[in-house]
Amino acid sequence: MEQKGVQLDRETFSCSICLDLLKDPVTLPCGHNYCMECIKVHWDGQDRTGVYSCPQCRKRFTLRPVLVKNTMLAALVEELKKTGLQAAPADHCYAGPEDVACDVCTGRKLKAVKSCLFCLASYCEKHLQPHYDVAPFKKHKLVNPSKKLQENICSLHDEVMKMFCRTDRQIICSLCSVDEHKDHDTVSAAAERTERQRELEGSRGNVQQKIQDRQKDVKLLQQEVEDINQSAEKTLEGNEKLFTQLMSLLQERSRDVKQEVRSQQETQVSRVKELQEKLEQEIAELKRKDAELEQLSHTEDHNEFLHNYPSVSALSEPTDSSSIHIRPLTYFQDVTAAVSEVRDKLQQVLDEEWKKISVSVKEVDVLLSQPEPKTRAGFLRYSREITLDPNTVNGRMLLSDGNRKVTVMDQNQSYSDHPDRFSEWFQVLSRQSLTGRCYFEVGRSGGVDVAVAYKNINRTGSWKESGFGCNNKSWSLDCSNNSFQYNNIKTPVSGPPPSRVGVYLDHSAGTLSFYSVSETMTLLHRVHTTFTQPFHVGFGFDFVGNSAEFCKLK
């Protein structure tokens, strides 16, 4: 309460013009007090009008009042100064270069707290008070401090602009509306503001809706980042295991070869050493026999010589040396050659399959609203070279043109048995699997189903089990009956049967589109779904003589 009382004293003994403690205070006839110098400067500015008013209550005086120092008030102010009471505002209350200054303050101006659109002036808190206390001022329009008040003054008529010309789309004053803008569609600025305000609210609604949509998109992208990172880590972990298994398999095969070579080495070395020992024993026996023969040759008694010669000259059966064939050091080179051949085949397989792996990695794509191409030239950017798989073609169908074309024949062709072959229906799948964004075109003769299917579609069984479009593993366009079929549900397709069909796939986006290709691209049918496996292109036929082929795209 004591602090509040001090605040009241500050207001009571402060000049409402400079907001400092009164200096040489004077009292006007209306009862309000000012510094003598402050009120003089204020009235000096009103000399040209001849009307003098109180800055606070706006009371007018036809004659300029004579200013006399209020000695009692001056004494009270001096006493307040001795007690240390100061009414000067803090520095942060004064107007800086970027602030709107009070138009009434003299000397160092305070910051304005409001601007009056009627007075076209800005006021600090003290000088604004009459707009709250005096009835006529209460009707004035107060806004946040503005430096652009003078822009509301008409440069031609020096009048406040309160009208709006809809014809010229500009703010004008009332005199402009009957002069330069006569016969124009004019309304009050307030009325125009009201209408534009409604439009603004609508625009804000649209903007806020877009903000919400973009925020949802951001959340989706955040989830996409998490999914990409999770998928990449899972893939790397899985591939690390697969490559580890592959290296383990190679190491196991290396150990097997090493073990077999070592085993064969021991066996053959043992055989050679056994033969070597036998020959060395024969050599020792022959040397002994040679010594006996030499001794017998020196016997002088002819009868003794002839008596002993038969027994000494007899030789044991020697080892057949003709069975020993010494070859160059190529004993295990055949093994090396075989391993080398395996290495070359493995390298070839890795090279071929690595291309698929590399393409699969590059086709990983975040769906940032990639639009479907609008022109054939746009589609051709995603064209793919596709051939048919001989292991899947029905036995009555003939492949030609480098496995790009297939025709239904009236006799069985010479294909070997294979578990991937369609045995019940005239159907065939492509050798290549399709993911990512790709495009191809098919030319036909006669009735043909142009389809895409998962590799694990049944090769045998009923039409519902293995026929294109009759299950949840294939999507098919029947070019002769103008219909699209999936999971045994047919959807009619408008327009004449196409002789050339363009197929666009965006696997990640779940988009599959069929077009009739002529001078223009005519959309026949489009699918939006989620694909869980890579695709293979499929052709299906009903009758002998029908054919289809992948068109060569330039």
C-alpha positions as CSV (number, residue, x, y, z in Angstrom):
1,M,0.0,0.0,0.0
2,E,2.9,2.4,0.8
3,Q,4.4,1.8,-2.6
4,K,1.1,2.5,-4.3
5,G,0.9,5.8,-2.4
6,V,4.3,6.8,-3.7
7,Q,3.2,6.0,-7.2
8,L,0.2,8.3,-6.8
9,D,2.5,11.1,-5.6
10,R,4.7,10.7,-8.6
11,E,1.6,11.1,-10.9
12,T,0.3,14.0,-8.9
13,F,3.5,16.1,-9.0
14,S,4.6,15.2,-12.6
15,C,4.1,17.3,-15.7
16,S,2.0,15.4,-18.2
17,I,4.0,16.9,-21.1
18,C,7.6,16.0,-20.0
19,L,6.5,13.4,-17.5
20,D,9.2,14.6,-15.1
21,L,8.7,16.3,-11.7
22,L,7.2,19.8,-12.2
23,K,9.7,22.6,-12.7
24,D,8.4,26.1,-12.0
25,P,4.9,24.6,-11.8
26,V,1.9,26.7,-13.2
27,T,-1.8,26.0,-12.9
28,L,-4.2,26.5,-15.8
29,P,-7.8,27.8,-15.2
30,C,-9.0,24.2,-15.8
31,G,-6.9,23.1,-12.7
32,H,-4.2,21.1,-14.5
33,N,-0.5,21.7,-13.7
34,Y,2.5,21.9,-16.0
35,C,6.1,23.0,-16.1
36,M,6.1,26.6,-17.1
37,E,8.5,26.0,-20.0
38,C,6.6,22.9,-21.2
39,I,3.2,24.7,-21.5
40,K,4.8,27.7,-23.1
41,V,6.4,25.6,-25.8
42,H,3.1,23.7,-26.3
43,W,1.1,27.0,-26.7
44,D,3.7,28.5,-28.9
45,G,2.8,25.9,-31.5
46,Q,-0.9,26.9,-31.2
47,D,-0.3,30.6,-31.8
48,R,-1.1,30.3,-35.5
49,T,-4.6,29.0,-34.7
50,G,-5.4,31.5,-32.0
51,V,-7.0,28.7,-29.9
52,Y,-5.2,27.5,-26.7
53,S,-6.2,24.2,-25.1
54,C,-5.2,22.1,-22.1
55,P,-3.1,19.1,-23.3
56,Q,-5.0,16.9,-20.8
57,C,-8.7,17.9,-20.8
58,R,-8.6,19.7,-24.2
59,K,-10.4,22.7,-22.6
60,R,-10.1,25.7,-24.9
61,F,-9.2,29.3,-24.0
62,T,-10.0,32.1,-26.4
63,L,-7.2,34.1,-24.8
64,R,-3.8,32.8,-23.9
65,P,-3.8,32.5,-20.1
66,V,-1.3,34.4,-18.2
67,L,1.1,31.9,-16.5
68,V,1.9,32.4,-12.9
69,K,4.2,30.2,-10.8
70,N,2.3,28.1,-8.3
71,T,4.5,28.7,-5.3
72,M,2.8,26.2,-3.0
73,L,3.1,23.4,-5.5
74,A,6.7,24.4,-6.2
75,A,7.5,24.1,-2.5
76,L,5.9,20.7,-2.4
77,V,7.9,19.5,-5.3
78,E,11.1,20.7,-3.7
79,E,10.2,18.8,-0.6
80,L,9.6,15.7,-2.7
81,K,13.0,16.1,-4.3
82,K,14.7,16.2,-0.9
83,T,13.1,12.8,-0.1
84,G,14.7,11.3,-3.2
85,L,11.5,10.9,-5.1
86,Q,12.1,11.0,-8.9
87,A,9.4,10.8,-11.6
88,A,11.7,10.4,-14.6
89,P,10.9,7.3,-16.5
90,A,13.4,4.6,-17.0
91,D,15.5,4.8,-20.2
92,H,13.7,1.9,-21.8
93,C,10.5,4.1,-21.8
94,Y,12.1,6.6,-24.1
95,A,11.6,6.2,-27.9
96,G,14.5,4.9,-29.8
97,P,15.2,5.1,-33.6
98,E,13.0,2.0,-34.3
99,D,10.2,3.1,-31.9
100,V,7.1,5.2,-32.5
101,A,7.5,8.4,-30.5
102,C,4.7,10.3,-28.7
103,D,3.7,13.3,-30.7
104,V,2.8,15.4,-27.6
105,C,6.0,14.9,-25.6
106,T,8.5,17.8,-25.8
107,G,12.2,17.3,-25.3
108,R,13.2,13.7,-25.1
109,K,10.1,11.8,-26.3
110,L,8.6,8.7,-24.7
111,K,7.5,5.6,-26.6
112,A,4.0,5.7,-27.9
113,V,1.6,3.0,-26.7
114,K,-1.2,3.8,-29.1
115,S,-1.9,5.7,-32.3
116,C,-5.2,7.4,-33.0
117,L,-6.6,7.1,-36.5
118,F,-8.9,10.1,-35.9
119,C,-6.3,12.5,-34.5
120,L,-3.6,11.0,-36.7
121,A,-1.2,11.2,-33.8
122,S,0.6,8.8,-31.4
123,Y,0.5,9.0,-27.7
124,C,2.5,7.7,-24.7
125,E,0.6,6.4,-21.8
126,K,0.3,9.8,-20.0
127,H,-0.8,11.7,-23.1
128,L,-3.2,9.0,-24.1
129,Q,-5.2,9.3,-20.9
130,P,-7.8,11.9,-22.3
131,H,-8.8,9.3,-24.9
132,Y,-10.0,7.1,-22.0
133,D,-11.4,9.9,-19.8
134,V,-12.9,12.5,-22.1
135,A,-16.2,11.4,-23.8
136,P,-15.5,12.8,-27.4
137,F,-12.1,11.2,-27.4
138,K,-13.5,7.8,-26.4
139,K,-15.0,7.5,-29.9
140,H,-11.6,7.7,-31.6
141,K,-10.1,4.6,-33.1
142,L,-7.0,3.5,-31.3
143,V,-4.5,1.1,-32.8
144,N,-1.0,-0.2,-32.0
145,P,1.7,2.5,-32.5
146,S,2.2,3.1,-36.2
147,K,4.7,5.2,-38.1
148,K,2.5,5.2,-41.2
149,L,-0.3,7.5,-39.9
150,Q,0.5,10.2,-42.5
151,E,-0.1,7.7,-45.2
152,N,-3.8,7.9,-44.3
153,I,-3.8,11.6,-45.4
154,C,-4.9,12.3,-48.9
155,S,-2.0,14.0,-50.7
156,L,-4.5,16.0,-52.9
157,H,-7.0,17.2,-50.3
158,D,-5.1,16.9,-47.0
159,E,-8.0,14.8,-45.6
160,V,-8.1,11.5,-43.8
161,M,-8.8,8.7,-46.4
162,K,-11.8,6.7,-45.2
163,M,-13.2,5.5,-48.5
164,F,-12.2,2.7,-50.9
165,C,-12.5,2.8,-54.7
166,R,-13.2,-0.7,-55.9
167,T,-12.9,0.4,-59.5
168,D,-9.3,1.6,-59.1
169,R,-8.5,-0.7,-56.1
170,Q,-7.2,2.2,-53.9
171,I,-8.0,4.1,-50.7
172,I,-9.4,7.6,-51.1
173,C,-10.8,10.4,-49.1
174,S,-14.4,11.7,-49.3
175,L,-13.5,14.5,-51.6
176,C,-11.8,12.1,-54.0
177,S,-15.1,10.1,-54.2
178,V,-16.9,13.1,-55.7
179,D,-14.0,14.3,-57.8
180,E,-11.4,12.1,-59.4
181,H,-13.3,8.9,-58.6
182,K,-16.8,10.2,-59.4
183,D,-19.2,7.4,-60.7
184,H,-16.7,4.8,-59.5
185,D,-17.8,1.9,-57.2
186,T,-16.8,3.3,-53.8
187,V,-17.5,2.1,-50.3
188,S,-16.3,2.9,-46.9
189,A,-12.9,1.5,-46.0
190,A,-14.6,-0.2,-43.1
191,A,-17.1,-2.0,-45.4
192,E,-14.3,-3.1,-47.8
193,R,-12.3,-4.3,-44.8
194,T,-15.2,-6.3,-43.6
195,E,-15.6,-8.0,-47.0
196,R,-11.9,-8.6,-47.4
197,Q,-11.8,-9.9,-43.8
198,R,-14.2,-12.6,-44.8
199,E,-12.0,-13.5,-47.7
200,L,-9.0,-13.4,-45.4
201,E,-10.7,-15.9,-43.0
202,G,-11.3,-18.2,-46.0
203,S,-7.7,-17.8,-47.1
204,R,-6.5,-18.5,-43.5
205,G,-8.7,-21.6,-43.5
206,N,-7.1,-22.8,-46.7
207,V,-3.6,-22.0,-45.4
208,Q,-4.3,-23.7,-42.1
209,Q,-5.6,-26.7,-44.0
210,K,-2.4,-26.8,-46.1
211,I,-0.3,-26.5,-42.9
212,Q,-2.1,-29.5,-41.5
213,D,-1.7,-31.4,-44.8
214,R,2.0,-30.5,-44.9
215,Q,2.4,-31.5,-41.2
216,K,0.9,-34.8,-42.1
217,D,3.3,-35.1,-45.0
218,V,6.2,-34.3,-42.7
219,K,5.1,-37.0,-40.3
220,L,4.8,-39.4,-43.2
221,L,8.3,-38.5,-44.4
222,Q,9.6,-38.9,-40.9
223,Q,8.1,-42.3,-40.8
224,E,9.5,-43.0,-44.3
225,V,13.0,-42.1,-43.0
226,E,12.6,-44.5,-40.0
227,D,11.3,-47.2,-42.4
228,I,14.2,-46.7,-44.8
229,N,16.8,-46.8,-42.0
230,Q,15.1,-49.9,-40.5
231,S,14.8,-51.6,-43.8
232,A,18.4,-50.8,-44.7
233,E,19.7,-52.1,-41.4
234,K,17.6,-55.2,-41.6
235,T,18.8,-55.8,-45.2
236,L,22.4,-55.3,-44.3
237,E,22.1,-57.6,-41.4
238,G,20.4,-60.3,-43.5
239,N,22.9,-59.9,-46.4
240,E,25.8,-60.1,-43.9
241,K,24.4,-63.5,-42.8
242,L,23.9,-64.6,-46.4
243,F,27.5,-63.6,-47.4
244,T,28.8,-65.2,-44.2
245,Q,27.0,-68.4,-45.1
246,L,28.3,-68.2,-48.7
247,M,31.9,-67.7,-47.5
248,S,31.4,-70.5,-45.0
249,L,30.2,-72.7,-47.8
250,L,33.2,-71.9,-49.9
251,Q,35.5,-72.5,-46.9
252,E,33.8,-75.8,-46.3
253,R,34.3,-76.8,-49.9
254,S,37.9,-75.7,-49.7
255,R,38.4,-77.9,-46.7
256,D,36.7,-80.8,-48.5
257,V,39.0,-80.4,-51.5
258,K,42.1,-80.1,-49.2
259,Q,41.0,-83.2,-47.3
260,E,40.5,-85.3,-50.4
261,V,43.8,-84.1,-51.9
262,R,45.6,-84.9,-48.7
263,S,44.0,-88.3,-48.5
264,Q,44.8,-89.1,-52.1
265,Q,48.3,-87.8,-51.5
266,E,48.8,-90.2,-48.6
267,T,47.4,-93.2,-50.5
268,Q,49.5,-92.6,-53.6
269,V,52.7,-91.9,-51.6
270,S,52.1,-95.1,-49.6
271,R,51.7,-97.1,-52.8
272,V,54.9,-95.6,-54.3
273,K,56.8,-96.2,-51.1
274,E,55.6,-99.8,-50.9
275,L,56.8,-100.5,-54.5
276,Q,60.0,-98.6,-53.7
277,E,60.7,-100.9,-50.7
278,K,60.0,-104.0,-52.8
279,L,62.4,-102.9,-55.5
280,E,65.1,-102.1,-52.9
281,Q,64.7,-105.6,-51.5
282,E,65.1,-107.0,-55.1
283,I,68.2,-104.9,-55.6
284,A,69.7,-106.4,-52.3
285,E,68.8,-109.9,-53.5
286,L,70.3,-109.3,-56.9
287,K,73.5,-107.9,-55.4
288,R,73.8,-111.0,-53.2
289,K,73.2,-113.3,-56.2
290,D,75.8,-111.3,-58.2
291,A,78.4,-111.9,-55.4
292,E,77.6,-115.7,-55.5
293,L,78.0,-115.8,-59.3
294,E,81.2,-113.9,-59.1
295,Q,82.5,-116.4,-56.5
296,L,81.4,-119.3,-58.6
297,S,83.1,-117.9,-61.6
298,H,86.5,-118.2,-59.8
299,T,86.0,-121.9,-58.9
300,E,88.8,-124.0,-60.5
301,D,87.2,-127.3,-60.0
302,H,85.1,-128.0,-63.1
303,N,82.9,-130.6,-61.4
304,E,82.1,-128.3,-58.4
305,F,81.3,-125.4,-60.8
306,L,78.9,-127.6,-62.8
307,H,77.4,-129.0,-59.6
308,N,76.6,-125.6,-58.0
309,Y,75.8,-123.6,-61.1
310,P,72.1,-124.5,-61.4
311,S,71.3,-123.4,-57.9
312,V,73.4,-120.3,-58.0
313,S,72.2,-119.1,-61.4
314,A,68.5,-119.5,-60.6
315,L,66.8,-116.0,-60.2
316,S,63.5,-115.2,-58.4
317,E,60.6,-113.6,-60.4
318,P,61.4,-109.9,-60.7
319,T,58.9,-107.1,-60.3
320,D,57.4,-106.0,-63.6
321,S,59.0,-102.6,-64.1
322,S,56.9,-102.0,-67.2
323,S,54.0,-101.1,-64.9
324,I,55.8,-98.1,-63.5
325,H,55.1,-95.0,-65.6
326,I,56.7,-91.8,-64.4
327,R,54.6,-88.8,-65.4
328,P,55.4,-85.1,-65.3
329,L,54.4,-83.3,-62.1
330,T,50.7,-82.9,-63.1
331,Y,49.2,-85.3,-60.6
332,F,46.7,-82.8,-59.1
333,Q,46.6,-80.2,-61.8
334,D,43.2,-81.6,-62.9
335,V,41.9,-80.8,-59.5
336,T,43.2,-77.2,-59.8
337,A,41.6,-77.0,-63.3
338,A,38.3,-78.2,-61.9
339,V,38.4,-75.7,-59.0
340,S,39.4,-72.9,-61.5
341,E,36.4,-73.9,-63.6
342,V,34.1,-73.6,-60.6
343,R,35.6,-70.2,-59.8
344,D,34.9,-69.0,-63.3
345,K,31.4,-70.2,-63.2
346,L,30.8,-68.7,-59.8
347,Q,32.3,-65.4,-61.0
348,Q,29.9,-65.5,-64.0
349,V,26.9,-66.1,-61.8
350,L,28.0,-63.4,-59.4
351,D,28.5,-60.9,-62.2
352,E,25.0,-61.7,-63.6
353,E,23.2,-61.7,-60.3
354,W,25.2,-58.6,-59.1
355,K,23.5,-56.6,-61.8
356,K,20.1,-57.5,-60.4
357,I,21.3,-56.7,-56.9
358,S,22.6,-53.3,-58.1
359,V,19.4,-52.5,-60.0
360,S,17.3,-53.5,-56.9
361,V,19.4,-51.2,-54.7
362,K,19.1,-48.3,-57.1
363,E,15.4,-48.8,-57.5
364,V,14.8,-48.1,-53.8
365,D,13.1,-44.7,-54.1
366,V,11.3,-42.6,-51.6
367,L,7.9,-41.7,-53.1
368,L,8.1,-37.9,-53.1
369,S,4.9,-37.6,-55.3
370,Q,6.6,-38.9,-58.5
371,P,4.0,-38.2,-61.1
372,E,3.2,-40.7,-63.8
373,P,4.6,-39.6,-67.2
374,K,2.1,-37.8,-69.5
375,T,3.7,-38.5,-72.9
376,R,5.2,-41.6,-74.6
377,A,8.6,-40.0,-74.5
378,G,8.2,-39.7,-70.7
379,F,7.3,-43.4,-70.5
380,L,10.2,-44.5,-72.7
381,R,12.6,-43.1,-70.0
382,Y,11.7,-46.2,-68.0
383,S,11.7,-48.8,-70.9
384,R,13.1,-52.2,-70.1
385,E,14.4,-55.0,-72.4
386,I,12.3,-58.1,-71.6
387,T,12.5,-61.7,-72.9
388,L,10.4,-64.7,-72.3
389,D,11.5,-67.7,-70.1
390,P,11.7,-71.0,-72.0
391,N,11.3,-72.9,-68.7
392,T,7.8,-71.4,-68.2
393,V,6.3,-71.6,-71.8
394,N,3.5,-74.0,-72.4
395,G,4.5,-77.0,-74.5
396,R,2.2,-75.9,-77.4
397,M,3.8,-72.4,-77.7
398,L,6.7,-71.5,-79.9
399,L,9.3,-68.9,-78.9
400,S,11.1,-66.9,-81.5
401,D,12.9,-63.6,-82.2
402,G,15.4,-64.1,-79.4
403,N,12.6,-65.2,-77.0
404,R,10.8,-61.9,-77.5
405,K,7.9,-63.4,-79.4
406,V,5.6,-66.3,-78.7
407,T,3.0,-68.1,-80.9
408,V,0.4,-70.8,-80.1
409,M,1.0,-73.8,-82.3
410,D,-1.2,-76.9,-83.1
411,Q,1.6,-79.3,-82.1
412,N,3.7,-79.9,-79.0
413,Q,7.2,-78.3,-79.1
414,S,10.4,-80.1,-78.0
415,Y,10.7,-78.6,-74.5
416,S,12.3,-80.6,-71.6
417,D,10.3,-81.1,-68.4
418,H,10.6,-78.2,-65.9
419,P,8.7,-77.5,-62.7
420,D,8.1,-73.8,-63.8
421,R,6.4,-74.8,-67.0
422,F,2.6,-74.0,-67.5
423,S,1.1,-77.3,-68.3
424,E,-2.7,-76.6,-68.3
425,W,-3.0,-73.3,-70.1
426,F,-1.4,-71.4,-73.0
427,Q,0.7,-69.1,-70.8
428,V,4.3,-67.9,-70.4
429,L,6.2,-65.6,-68.1
430,S,9.2,-63.3,-68.6
431,R,12.7,-64.3,-67.6
432,Q,13.3,-60.9,-66.0
433,S,11.6,-59.8,-62.8
434,L,10.4,-56.2,-62.6
435,T,10.5,-53.7,-59.6
436,G,10.8,-50.0,-59.4
437,R,9.5,-47.9,-62.3
438,C,9.5,-49.6,-65.7
439,Y,7.7,-49.5,-69.0
440,F,7.3,-51.9,-71.9
441,E,5.0,-52.3,-75.0
442,V,3.4,-55.4,-76.4
443,G,2.2,-56.0,-80.0
444,R,-0.4,-58.7,-80.5
445,S,-2.1,-60.8,-83.2
446,G,-5.4,-62.3,-82.1
447,G,-6.7,-62.6,-78.6
448,V,-4.1,-62.2,-75.9
449,D,-4.0,-61.5,-72.2
450,V,-1.2,-59.0,-71.2
451,A,-0.5,-59.7,-67.6
452,V,1.9,-59.2,-64.7
453,A,2.2,-61.9,-62.1
454,Y,4.2,-63.0,-59.1
455,K,6.7,-65.8,-59.7
456,N,4.9,-68.1,-57.3
457,I,1.7,-68.3,-59.3
458,N,0.6,-71.9,-59.8
459,R,1.8,-73.6,-63.0
460,T,-0.8,-76.4,-62.8
461,G,-4.4,-76.7,-61.5
462,S,-7.7,-75.0,-62.4
463,W,-8.0,-71.8,-64.3
464,K,-8.7,-70.0,-61.0
465,E,-5.5,-71.3,-59.5
466,S,-3.1,-70.7,-62.4
467,G,-4.9,-68.5,-65.0
468,F,-3.8,-64.9,-65.3
469,G,-6.2,-62.5,-63.6
470,C,-8.2,-65.3,-61.8
471,N,-6.3,-65.1,-58.5
472,N,-4.6,-62.6,-56.2
473,K,-1.2,-63.3,-57.8
474,S,-1.8,-61.8,-61.2
475,W,-3.3,-58.8,-63.0
476,S,-4.5,-59.2,-66.6
477,L,-5.7,-57.0,-69.5
478,D,-7.9,-59.1,-71.9
479,C,-7.2,-57.3,-75.2
480,S,-9.8,-59.2,-77.2
481,N,-12.8,-58.8,-74.8
482,N,-11.8,-55.3,-73.5
483,S,-11.7,-56.1,-69.8
484,F,-9.4,-56.0,-66.9
485,Q,-9.3,-58.9,-64.5
486,Y,-7.9,-59.4,-61.0
487,N,-8.8,-62.1,-58.4
488,N,-11.4,-63.4,-60.9
489,I,-13.3,-60.0,-60.9
490,K,-13.7,-58.5,-64.4
491,T,-13.9,-54.7,-65.0
492,P,-15.0,-53.5,-68.5
493,V,-12.5,-51.3,-70.4
494,S,-13.9,-48.7,-72.8
495,G,-12.6,-48.1,-76.4
496,P,-11.6,-50.4,-79.2
497,P,-9.4,-53.4,-78.6
498,P,-5.8,-52.1,-78.6
499,S,-3.3,-53.6,-81.1
500,R,-0.3,-52.3,-79.1
501,V,-0.4,-52.1,-75.4
502,G,1.9,-50.0,-73.2
503,V,2.3,-51.1,-69.6
504,Y,3.8,-48.8,-66.9
505,L,4.7,-50.1,-63.5
506,D,5.7,-48.1,-60.4
507,H,6.2,-51.0,-58.0
508,S,7.0,-49.0,-54.9
509,A,4.1,-46.6,-55.4
510,G,1.7,-49.6,-56.1
511,T,0.7,-48.3,-59.5
512,L,0.1,-50.4,-62.6
513,S,-1.3,-48.7,-65.8
514,F,-2.3,-50.1,-69.1
515,Y,-2.4,-47.9,-72.2
516,S,-3.5,-48.2,-75.8
517,V,-0.5,-46.9,-77.8
518,S,-1.0,-45.2,-81.2
519,E,-0.3,-41.6,-82.1
520,T,-1.4,-40.8,-78.5
521,M,-1.4,-42.7,-75.2
522,T,-4.9,-43.6,-74.1
523,L,-5.3,-44.9,-70.6
524,L,-7.2,-48.2,-70.5
525,H,-7.0,-49.1,-66.8
526,R,-5.0,-48.2,-63.7
527,V,-4.5,-50.1,-60.5
528,H,-3.5,-48.6,-57.1
529,T,-2.6,-51.2,-54.5
530,T,0.4,-52.6,-52.6
531,F,2.6,-55.1,-54.3
532,T,4.5,-57.5,-52.1
533,Q,6.7,-59.3,-54.7
534,P,8.6,-58.5,-57.9
535,F,6.6,-58.9,-61.1
536,H,7.0,-61.1,-64.2
537,V,5.3,-60.2,-67.4
538,G,2.9,-62.8,-68.7
539,F,1.1,-63.6,-72.0
540,G,-2.0,-65.8,-72.1
541,F,-3.9,-67.1,-75.2
542,D,-7.1,-69.0,-76.0
543,F,-6.5,-70.2,-79.6
544,V,-3.9,-71.6,-82.0
545,G,-2.2,-69.0,-84.1
546,N,-2.5,-66.1,-81.7
547,S,0.8,-64.4,-80.9
548,A,2.4,-61.6,-78.9
549,E,5.8,-60.0,-78.8
550,F,7.7,-57.3,-76.9
551,C,8.2,-54.3,-79.1
552,K,11.6,-52.9,-79.6
553,L,11.6,-49.4,-78.1
554,K,13.8,-46.6,-79.4
